Amino acid sequence: MGYCVDESLMALTSKDCMVQHCLPAHRGEEISADVFEAHADEIFDEAENRLHAQKAVMALLMK
């Protein structure tokens, strides 16, 4: 509550700043829709990598 990654916050960062989100994202609450869409490739890559890490942990624990 009271914190949102939006255009005004992104204006304070460097131009090559990367935004990641652990998903699910509540657009308009913790991240603005514009920032989410601008960094969607990075966000979805992070989510995919997390999926593979979770599968590896499950495989290890289920042996």
mmCIF file of the N, C-alpha and C atoms, coordinates in Angstrom:
data_MODEL
# 
_entry.id   MODEL 
# 
loop_
_atom_site.group_PDB 
_atom_site.id 
_atom_site.type_symbol 
_atom_site.label_atom_id 
_atom_site.label_alt_id 
_atom_site.label_comp_id 
_atom_site.label_asym_id 
_atom_site.label_entity_id 
_atom_site.label_seq_id 
_atom_site.pdbx_PDB_ins_code 
_atom_site.Cartn_x 
_atom_site.Cartn_y 
_atom_site.Cartn_z 
_atom_site.occupancy 
_atom_site.B_iso_or_equiv 
_atom_site.pdbx_formal_charge 
_atom_site.auth_seq_id 
_atom_site.auth_comp_id 
_atom_site.auth_asym_id 
_atom_site.auth_atom_id 
_atom_site.pdbx_PDB_model_num 
ATOM 1   N N  . MET A 1 1  ? 0.835  -1.170  0.000   1.00 0.00 ? 1  MET A N  1 
ATOM 2   C CA . MET A 1 1  ? 0.000  0.000   0.000   1.00 0.00 ? 1  MET A CA 1 
ATOM 3   C C  . MET A 1 1  ? 0.885  1.241   0.000   1.00 0.00 ? 1  MET A C  1 
ATOM 4   N N  . GLY A 1 2  ? 0.608  2.146   -0.896  1.00 0.00 ? 2  GLY A N  1 
ATOM 5   C CA . GLY A 1 2  ? 1.369  3.374   -0.931  1.00 0.00 ? 2  GLY A CA 1 
ATOM 6   C C  . GLY A 1 2  ? 2.653  3.312   -1.733  1.00 0.00 ? 2  GLY A C  1 
ATOM 7   N N  . TYR A 1 3  ? 2.941  2.185   -2.373  1.00 0.00 ? 3  TYR A N  1 
ATOM 8   C CA . TYR A 1 3  ? 4.165  2.063   -3.162  1.00 0.00 ? 3  TYR A CA 1 
ATOM 9   C C  . TYR A 1 3  ? 3.804  1.511   -4.526  1.00 0.00 ? 3  TYR A C  1 
ATOM 10  N N  . CYS A 1 4  ? 4.242  2.171   -5.585  1.00 0.00 ? 4  CYS A N  1 
ATOM 11  C CA . CYS A 1 4  ? 3.956  1.716   -6.944  1.00 0.00 ? 4  CYS A CA 1 
ATOM 12  C C  . CYS A 1 4  ? 5.133  2.066   -7.837  1.00 0.00 ? 4  CYS A C  1 
ATOM 13  N N  . VAL A 1 5  ? 5.609  1.095   -8.606  1.00 0.00 ? 5  VAL A N  1 
ATOM 14  C CA . VAL A 1 5  ? 6.631  1.367   -9.611  1.00 0.00 ? 5  VAL A CA 1 
ATOM 15  C C  . VAL A 1 5  ? 5.894  1.966   -10.802 1.00 0.00 ? 5  VAL A C  1 
ATOM 16  N N  . ASP A 1 6  ? 6.068  3.254   -10.981 1.00 0.00 ? 6  ASP A N  1 
ATOM 17  C CA . ASP A 1 6  ? 5.372  3.951   -12.062 1.00 0.00 ? 6  ASP A CA 1 
ATOM 18  C C  . ASP A 1 6  ? 6.358  4.827   -12.827 1.00 0.00 ? 6  ASP A C  1 
ATOM 19  N N  . GLU A 1 7  ? 5.847  5.594   -13.756 1.00 0.00 ? 7  GLU A N  1 
ATOM 20  C CA . GLU A 1 7  ? 6.691  6.417   -14.610 1.00 0.00 ? 7  GLU A CA 1 
ATOM 21  C C  . GLU A 1 7  ? 7.508  7.432   -13.804 1.00 0.00 ? 7  GLU A C  1 
ATOM 22  N N  . SER A 1 8  ? 6.931  7.998   -12.757 1.00 0.00 ? 8  SER A N  1 
ATOM 23  C CA . SER A 1 8  ? 7.667  8.987   -11.964 1.00 0.00 ? 8  SER A CA 1 
ATOM 24  C C  . SER A 1 8  ? 8.835  8.339   -11.223 1.00 0.00 ? 8  SER A C  1 
ATOM 25  N N  . LEU A 1 9  ? 8.669  7.120   -10.746 1.00 0.00 ? 9  LEU A N  1 
ATOM 26  C CA . LEU A 1 9  ? 9.767  6.406   -10.093 1.00 0.00 ? 9  LEU A CA 1 
ATOM 27  C C  . LEU A 1 9  ? 10.817 5.998   -11.122 1.00 0.00 ? 9  LEU A C  1 
ATOM 28  N N  . MET A 1 10 ? 10.372 5.544   -12.293 1.00 0.00 ? 10 MET A N  1 
ATOM 29  C CA . MET A 1 10 ? 11.309 5.137   -13.337 1.00 0.00 ? 10 MET A CA 1 
ATOM 30  C C  . MET A 1 10 ? 12.122 6.322   -13.858 1.00 0.00 ? 10 MET A C  1 
ATOM 31  N N  . ALA A 1 11 ? 11.586 7.534   -13.768 1.00 0.00 ? 11 ALA A N  1 
ATOM 32  C CA . ALA A 1 11 ? 12.310 8.728   -14.207 1.00 0.00 ? 11 ALA A CA 1 
ATOM 33  C C  . ALA A 1 11 ? 13.555 8.963   -13.362 1.00 0.00 ? 11 ALA A C  1 
ATOM 34  N N  . LEU A 1 12 ? 13.600 8.399   -12.171 1.00 0.00 ? 12 LEU A N  1 
ATOM 35  C CA . LEU A 1 12 ? 14.746 8.559   -11.271 1.00 0.00 ? 12 LEU A CA 1 
ATOM 36  C C  . LEU A 1 12 ? 15.851 7.547   -11.543 1.00 0.00 ? 12 LEU A C  1 
ATOM 37  N N  . THR A 1 13 ? 15.592 6.566   -12.396 1.00 0.00 ? 13 THR A N  1 
ATOM 38  C CA . THR A 1 13 ? 16.557 5.501   -12.664 1.00 0.00 ? 13 THR A CA 1 
ATOM 39  C C  . THR A 1 13 ? 17.371 5.805   -13.909 1.00 0.00 ? 13 THR A C  1 
ATOM 40  N N  . SER A 1 14 ? 18.386 4.992   -14.138 1.00 0.00 ? 14 SER A N  1 
ATOM 41  C CA . SER A 1 14 ? 19.155 5.130   -15.375 1.00 0.00 ? 14 SER A CA 1 
ATOM 42  C C  . SER A 1 14 ? 18.338 4.584   -16.543 1.00 0.00 ? 14 SER A C  1 
ATOM 43  N N  . LYS A 1 15 ? 18.722 4.947   -17.740 1.00 0.00 ? 15 LYS A N  1 
ATOM 44  C CA . LYS A 1 15 ? 17.973 4.553   -18.944 1.00 0.00 ? 15 LYS A CA 1 
ATOM 45  C C  . LYS A 1 15 ? 17.994 3.049   -19.187 1.00 0.00 ? 15 LYS A C  1 
ATOM 46  N N  . ASP A 1 16 ? 19.031 2.348   -18.689 1.00 0.00 ? 16 ASP A N  1 
ATOM 47  C CA . ASP A 1 16 ? 19.120 0.901   -18.905 1.00 0.00 ? 16 ASP A CA 1 
ATOM 48  C C  . ASP A 1 16 ? 18.612 0.098   -17.701 1.00 0.00 ? 16 ASP A C  1 
ATOM 49  N N  . CYS A 1 17 ? 17.811 0.717   -16.869 1.00 0.00 ? 17 CYS A N  1 
ATOM 50  C CA . CYS A 1 17 ? 17.249 0.062   -15.692 1.00 0.00 ? 17 CYS A CA 1 
ATOM 51  C C  . CYS A 1 17 ? 16.356 -1.104  -16.111 1.00 0.00 ? 17 CYS A C  1 
ATOM 52  N N  . MET A 1 18 ? 16.455 -2.210  -15.389 1.00 0.00 ? 18 MET A N  1 
ATOM 53  C CA . MET A 1 18 ? 15.648 -3.392  -15.655 1.00 0.00 ? 18 MET A CA 1 
ATOM 54  C C  . MET A 1 18 ? 14.613 -3.539  -14.544 1.00 0.00 ? 18 MET A C  1 
ATOM 55  N N  . VAL A 1 19 ? 13.375 -3.798  -14.930 1.00 0.00 ? 19 VAL A N  1 
ATOM 56  C CA . VAL A 1 19 ? 12.305 -4.010  -13.960 1.00 0.00 ? 19 VAL A CA 1 
ATOM 57  C C  . VAL A 1 19 ? 11.930 -5.476  -13.988 1.00 0.00 ? 19 VAL A C  1 
ATOM 58  N N  . GLN A 1 20 ? 11.898 -6.103  -12.819 1.00 0.00 ? 20 GLN A N  1 
ATOM 59  C CA . GLN A 1 20 ? 11.456 -7.482  -12.716 1.00 0.00 ? 20 GLN A CA 1 
ATOM 60  C C  . GLN A 1 20 ? 10.333 -7.546  -11.694 1.00 0.00 ? 20 GLN A C  1 
ATOM 61  N N  . HIS A 1 21 ? 9.498  -8.557  -11.835 1.00 0.00 ? 21 HIS A N  1 
ATOM 62  C CA . HIS A 1 21 ? 8.368  -8.734  -10.924 1.00 0.00 ? 21 HIS A CA 1 
ATOM 63  C C  . HIS A 1 21 ? 8.158  -10.225 -10.761 1.00 0.00 ? 21 HIS A C  1 
ATOM 64  N N  . CYS A 1 22 ? 7.870  -10.666 -9.562  1.00 0.00 ? 22 CYS A N  1 
ATOM 65  C CA . CYS A 1 22 ? 7.746  -12.101 -9.308  1.00 0.00 ? 22 CYS A CA 1 
ATOM 66  C C  . CYS A 1 22 ? 6.394  -12.681 -9.738  1.00 0.00 ? 22 CYS A C  1 
ATOM 67  N N  . LEU A 1 23 ? 5.487  -11.846 -10.185 1.00 0.00 ? 23 LEU A N  1 
ATOM 68  C CA . LEU A 1 23 ? 4.168  -12.252 -10.669 1.00 0.00 ? 23 LEU A CA 1 
ATOM 69  C C  . LEU A 1 23 ? 3.401  -13.051 -9.616  1.00 0.00 ? 23 LEU A C  1 
ATOM 70  N N  . PRO A 1 24 ? 2.148  -12.995 -9.530  1.00 0.00 ? 24 PRO A N  1 
ATOM 71  C CA . PRO A 1 24 ? 1.260  -12.227 -10.382 1.00 0.00 ? 24 PRO A CA 1 
ATOM 72  C C  . PRO A 1 24 ? 1.332  -10.745 -10.053 1.00 0.00 ? 24 PRO A C  1 
ATOM 73  N N  . ALA A 1 25 ? 1.248  -9.937  -11.083 1.00 0.00 ? 25 ALA A N  1 
ATOM 74  C CA . ALA A 1 25 ? 1.329  -8.483  -10.926 1.00 0.00 ? 25 ALA A CA 1 
ATOM 75  C C  . ALA A 1 25 ? -0.074 -7.897  -10.891 1.00 0.00 ? 25 ALA A C  1 
ATOM 76  N N  . HIS A 1 26 ? -0.293 -7.029  -9.963  1.00 0.00 ? 26 HIS A N  1 
ATOM 77  C CA . HIS A 1 26 ? -1.560 -6.310  -9.863  1.00 0.00 ? 26 HIS A CA 1 
ATOM 78  C C  . HIS A 1 26 ? -1.333 -4.932  -10.465 1.00 0.00 ? 26 HIS A C  1 
ATOM 79  N N  . ARG A 1 27 ? -1.586 -4.837  -11.759 1.00 0.00 ? 27 ARG A N  1 
ATOM 80  C CA . ARG A 1 27 ? -1.336 -3.584  -12.477 1.00 0.00 ? 27 ARG A CA 1 
ATOM 81  C C  . ARG A 1 27 ? -2.172 -2.461  -11.893 1.00 0.00 ? 27 ARG A C  1 
ATOM 82  N N  . GLY A 1 28 ? -1.525 -1.350  -11.709 1.00 0.00 ? 28 GLY A N  1 
ATOM 83  C CA . GLY A 1 28 ? -2.196 -0.201  -11.125 1.00 0.00 ? 28 GLY A CA 1 
ATOM 84  C C  . GLY A 1 28 ? -2.101 -0.173  -9.612  1.00 0.00 ? 28 GLY A C  1 
ATOM 85  N N  . GLU A 1 29 ? -1.597 -1.244  -9.011  1.00 0.00 ? 29 GLU A N  1 
ATOM 86  C CA . GLU A 1 29 ? -1.402 -1.275  -7.557  1.00 0.00 ? 29 GLU A CA 1 
ATOM 87  C C  . GLU A 1 29 ? 0.082  -1.174  -7.235  1.00 0.00 ? 29 GLU A C  1 
ATOM 88  N N  . GLU A 1 30 ? 0.858  -2.247  -7.470  1.00 0.00 ? 30 GLU A N  1 
ATOM 89  C CA . GLU A 1 30 ? 2.281  -2.172  -7.152  1.00 0.00 ? 30 GLU A CA 1 
ATOM 90  C C  . GLU A 1 30 ? 3.145  -1.839  -8.366  1.00 0.00 ? 30 GLU A C  1 
ATOM 91  N N  . ILE A 1 31 ? 2.580  -1.934  -9.553  1.00 0.00 ? 31 ILE A N  1 
ATOM 92  C CA . ILE A 1 31 ? 3.296  -1.558  -10.775 1.00 0.00 ? 31 ILE A CA 1 
ATOM 93  C C  . ILE A 1 31 ? 2.275  -0.992  -11.758 1.00 0.00 ? 31 ILE A C  1 
ATOM 94  N N  . SER A 1 32 ? 2.640  0.092   -12.405 1.00 0.00 ? 32 SER A N  1 
ATOM 95  C CA . SER A 1 32 ? 1.695  0.692   -13.352 1.00 0.00 ? 32 SER A CA 1 
ATOM 96  C C  . SER A 1 32 ? 1.648  -0.154  -14.623 1.00 0.00 ? 32 SER A C  1 
ATOM 97  N N  . ALA A 1 33 ? 0.544  -0.084  -15.315 1.00 0.00 ? 33 ALA A N  1 
ATOM 98  C CA . ALA A 1 33 ? 0.375  -0.856  -16.546 1.00 0.00 ? 33 ALA A CA 1 
ATOM 99  C C  . ALA A 1 33 ? 1.425  -0.455  -17.586 1.00 0.00 ? 33 ALA A C  1 
ATOM 100 N N  . ASP A 1 34 ? 1.740  0.826   -17.676 1.00 0.00 ? 34 ASP A N  1 
ATOM 101 C CA . ASP A 1 34 ? 2.733  1.294   -18.649 1.00 0.00 ? 34 ASP A CA 1 
ATOM 102 C C  . ASP A 1 34 ? 4.120  0.729   -18.366 1.00 0.00 ? 34 ASP A C  1 
ATOM 103 N N  . VAL A 1 35 ? 4.531  0.738   -17.116 1.00 0.00 ? 35 VAL A N  1 
ATOM 104 C CA . VAL A 1 35 ? 5.839  0.195   -16.755 1.00 0.00 ? 35 VAL A CA 1 
ATOM 105 C C  . VAL A 1 35 ? 5.846  -1.316  -16.972 1.00 0.00 ? 35 VAL A C  1 
ATOM 106 N N  . PHE A 1 36 ? 4.778  -1.986  -16.604 1.00 0.00 ? 36 PHE A N  1 
ATOM 107 C CA . PHE A 1 36 ? 4.702  -3.439  -16.805 1.00 0.00 ? 36 PHE A CA 1 
ATOM 108 C C  . PHE A 1 36 ? 4.853  -3.773  -18.288 1.00 0.00 ? 36 PHE A C  1 
ATOM 109 N N  . GLU A 1 37 ? 4.110  -3.089  -19.143 1.00 0.00 ? 37 GLU A N  1 
ATOM 110 C CA . GLU A 1 37 ? 4.169  -3.369  -20.577 1.00 0.00 ? 37 GLU A CA 1 
ATOM 111 C C  . GLU A 1 37 ? 5.541  -3.050  -21.162 1.00 0.00 ? 37 GLU A C  1 
ATOM 112 N N  . ALA A 1 38 ? 6.176  -1.988  -20.698 1.00 0.00 ? 38 ALA A N  1 
ATOM 113 C CA . ALA A 1 38 ? 7.494  -1.617  -21.205 1.00 0.00 ? 38 ALA A CA 1 
ATOM 114 C C  . ALA A 1 38 ? 8.563  -2.636  -20.828 1.00 0.00 ? 38 ALA A C  1 
ATOM 115 N N  . HIS A 1 39 ? 8.368  -3.359  -19.730 1.00 0.00 ? 39 HIS A N  1 
ATOM 116 C CA . HIS A 1 39 ? 9.362  -4.318  -19.237 1.00 0.00 ? 39 HIS A CA 1 
ATOM 117 C C  . HIS A 1 39 ? 8.813  -5.751  -19.219 1.00 0.00 ? 39 HIS A C  1 
ATOM 118 N N  . ALA A 1 40 ? 7.790  -6.011  -20.011 1.00 0.00 ? 40 ALA A N  1 
ATOM 119 C CA . ALA A 1 40 ? 7.138  -7.323  -20.006 1.00 0.00 ? 40 ALA A CA 1 
ATOM 120 C C  . ALA A 1 40 ? 8.105  -8.452  -20.356 1.00 0.00 ? 40 ALA A C  1 
ATOM 121 N N  . ASP A 1 41 ? 9.005  -8.241  -21.313 1.00 0.00 ? 41 ASP A N  1 
ATOM 122 C CA . ASP A 1 41 ? 9.948  -9.298  -21.686 1.00 0.00 ? 41 ASP A CA 1 
ATOM 123 C C  . ASP A 1 41 ? 10.806 -9.709  -20.497 1.00 0.00 ? 41 ASP A C  1 
ATOM 124 N N  . GLU A 1 42 ? 11.314 -8.747  -19.751 1.00 0.00 ? 42 GLU A N  1 
ATOM 125 C CA . GLU A 1 42 ? 12.143 -9.042  -18.578 1.00 0.00 ? 42 GLU A CA 1 
ATOM 126 C C  . GLU A 1 42 ? 11.318 -9.737  -17.497 1.00 0.00 ? 42 GLU A C  1 
ATOM 127 N N  . ILE A 1 43 ? 10.107 -9.267  -17.292 1.00 0.00 ? 43 ILE A N  1 
ATOM 128 C CA . ILE A 1 43 ? 9.251  -9.814  -16.249 1.00 0.00 ? 43 ILE A CA 1 
ATOM 129 C C  . ILE A 1 43 ? 8.909  -11.267 -16.546 1.00 0.00 ? 43 ILE A C  1 
ATOM 130 N N  . PHE A 1 44 ? 8.541  -11.560 -17.785 1.00 0.00 ? 44 PHE A N  1 
ATOM 131 C CA . PHE A 1 44 ? 8.161  -12.929 -18.127 1.00 0.00 ? 44 PHE A CA 1 
ATOM 132 C C  . PHE A 1 44 ? 9.366  -13.860 -18.172 1.00 0.00 ? 44 PHE A C  1 
ATOM 133 N N  . ASP A 1 45 ? 10.547 -13.350 -18.556 1.00 0.00 ? 45 ASP A N  1 
ATOM 134 C CA . ASP A 1 45 ? 11.764 -14.174 -18.485 1.00 0.00 ? 45 ASP A CA 1 
ATOM 135 C C  . ASP A 1 45 ? 12.049 -14.580 -17.048 1.00 0.00 ? 45 ASP A C  1 
ATOM 136 N N  . GLU A 1 46 ? 11.899 -13.646 -16.121 1.00 0.00 ? 46 GLU A N  1 
ATOM 137 C CA . GLU A 1 46 ? 12.124 -13.957 -14.706 1.00 0.00 ? 46 GLU A CA 1 
ATOM 138 C C  . GLU A 1 46 ? 11.141 -15.018 -14.232 1.00 0.00 ? 46 GLU A C  1 
ATOM 139 N N  . ALA A 1 47 ? 9.876  -14.878 -14.616 1.00 0.00 ? 47 ALA A N  1 
ATOM 140 C CA . ALA A 1 47 ? 8.857  -15.839 -14.195 1.00 0.00 ? 47 ALA A CA 1 
ATOM 141 C C  . ALA A 1 47 ? 9.168  -17.229 -14.744 1.00 0.00 ? 47 ALA A C  1 
ATOM 142 N N  . GLU A 1 48 ? 9.631  -17.306 -15.987 1.00 0.00 ? 48 GLU A N  1 
ATOM 143 C CA . GLU A 1 48 ? 9.964  -18.608 -16.571 1.00 0.00 ? 48 GLU A CA 1 
ATOM 144 C C  . GLU A 1 48 ? 11.143 -19.241 -15.840 1.00 0.00 ? 48 GLU A C  1 
ATOM 145 N N  . ASN A 1 49 ? 12.164 -18.461 -15.523 1.00 0.00 ? 49 ASN A N  1 
ATOM 146 C CA . ASN A 1 49 ? 13.316 -18.988 -14.798 1.00 0.00 ? 49 ASN A CA 1 
ATOM 147 C C  . ASN A 1 49 ? 12.905 -19.502 -13.428 1.00 0.00 ? 49 ASN A C  1 
ATOM 148 N N  . ARG A 1 50 ? 11.989 -18.815 -12.763 1.00 0.00 ? 50 ARG A N  1 
ATOM 149 C CA . ARG A 1 50 ? 11.516 -19.259 -11.454 1.00 0.00 ? 50 ARG A CA 1 
ATOM 150 C C  . ARG A 1 50 ? 10.814 -20.607 -11.570 1.00 0.00 ? 50 ARG A C  1 
ATOM 151 N N  . LEU A 1 51 ? 10.054 -20.803 -12.634 1.00 0.00 ? 51 LEU A N  1 
ATOM 152 C CA . LEU A 1 51 ? 9.368  -22.070 -12.851 1.00 0.00 ? 51 LEU A CA 1 
ATOM 153 C C  . LEU A 1 51 ? 10.361 -23.217 -12.917 1.00 0.00 ? 51 LEU A C  1 
ATOM 154 N N  . HIS A 1 52 ? 11.450 -23.048 -13.662 1.00 0.00 ? 52 HIS A N  1 
ATOM 155 C CA . HIS A 1 52 ? 12.454 -24.105 -13.790 1.00 0.00 ? 52 HIS A CA 1 
ATOM 156 C C  . HIS A 1 52 ? 13.144 -24.379 -12.455 1.00 0.00 ? 52 HIS A C  1 
ATOM 157 N N  . ALA A 1 53 ? 13.399 -23.350 -11.682 1.00 0.00 ? 53 ALA A N  1 
ATOM 158 C CA . ALA A 1 53 ? 14.018 -23.535 -10.368 1.00 0.00 ? 53 ALA A CA 1 
ATOM 159 C C  . ALA A 1 53 ? 13.076 -24.307 -9.440  1.00 0.00 ? 53 ALA A C  1 
ATOM 160 N N  . GLN A 1 54 ? 11.792 -23.987 -9.470  1.00 0.00 ? 54 GLN A N  1 
ATOM 161 C CA . GLN A 1 54 ? 10.820 -24.699 -8.638  1.00 0.00 ? 54 GLN A CA 1 
ATOM 162 C C  . GLN A 1 54 ? 10.717 -26.162 -9.054  1.00 0.00 ? 54 GLN A C  1 
ATOM 163 N N  . LYS A 1 55 ? 10.754 -26.437 -10.352 1.00 0.00 ? 55 LYS A N  1 
ATOM 164 C CA . LYS A 1 55 ? 10.696 -27.832 -10.818 1.00 0.00 ? 55 LYS A CA 1 
ATOM 165 C C  . LYS A 1 55 ? 11.922 -28.603 -10.359 1.00 0.00 ? 55 LYS A C  1 
ATOM 166 N N  . ALA A 1 56 ? 13.085 -27.964 -10.353 1.00 0.00 ? 56 ALA A N  1 
ATOM 167 C CA . ALA A 1 56 ? 14.308 -28.629 -9.910  1.00 0.00 ? 56 ALA A CA 1 
ATOM 168 C C  . ALA A 1 56 ? 14.234 -28.967 -8.421  1.00 0.00 ? 56 ALA A C  1 
ATOM 169 N N  . VAL A 1 57 ? 13.706 -28.057 -7.619  1.00 0.00 ? 57 VAL A N  1 
ATOM 170 C CA . VAL A 1 57 ? 13.545 -28.313 -6.180  1.00 0.00 ? 57 VAL A CA 1 
ATOM 171 C C  . VAL A 1 57 ? 12.573 -29.472 -5.971  1.00 0.00 ? 57 VAL A C  1 
ATOM 172 N N  . MET A 1 58 ? 11.468 -29.485 -6.698  1.00 0.00 ? 58 MET A N  1 
ATOM 173 C CA . MET A 1 58 ? 10.495 -30.588 -6.570  1.00 0.00 ? 58 MET A CA 1 
ATOM 174 C C  . MET A 1 58 ? 11.111 -31.913 -6.955  1.00 0.00 ? 58 MET A C  1 
ATOM 175 N N  . ALA A 1 59 ? 11.879 -31.948 -8.047  1.00 0.00 ? 59 ALA A N  1 
ATOM 176 C CA . ALA A 1 59 ? 12.514 -33.191 -8.485  1.00 0.00 ? 59 ALA A CA 1 
ATOM 177 C C  . ALA A 1 59 ? 13.481 -33.694 -7.430  1.00 0.00 ? 59 ALA A C  1 
ATOM 178 N N  . LEU A 1 60 ? 14.232 -32.794 -6.827  1.00 0.00 ? 60 LEU A N  1 
ATOM 179 C CA . LEU A 1 60 ? 15.187 -33.181 -5.780  1.00 0.00 ? 60 LEU A CA 1 
ATOM 180 C C  . LEU A 1 60 ? 14.475 -33.732 -4.554  1.00 0.00 ? 60 LEU A C  1 
ATOM 181 N N  . LEU A 1 61 ? 13.388 -33.089 -4.155  1.00 0.00 ? 61 LEU A N  1 
ATOM 182 C CA . LEU A 1 61 ? 12.678 -33.514 -2.950  1.00 0.00 ? 61 LEU A CA 1 
ATOM 183 C C  . LEU A 1 61 ? 11.855 -34.787 -3.147  1.00 0.00 ? 61 LEU A C  1 
ATOM 184 N N  . MET A 1 62 ? 11.499 -35.090 -4.373  1.00 0.00 ? 62 MET A N  1 
ATOM 185 C CA . MET A 1 62 ? 10.647 -36.255 -4.626  1.00 0.00 ? 62 MET A CA 1 
ATOM 186 C C  . MET A 1 62 ? 11.445 -37.527 -4.898  1.00 0.00 ? 62 MET A C  1 
ATOM 187 N N  . LYS A 1 63 ? 12.762 -37.481 -4.828  1.00 0.00 ? 63 LYS A N  1 
ATOM 188 C CA . LYS A 1 63 ? 13.590 -38.670 -5.055  1.00 0.00 ? 63 LYS A CA 1 
ATOM 189 C C  . LYS A 1 63 ? 13.393 -39.691 -3.980  1.00 0.00 ? 63 LYS A C  1 
# 
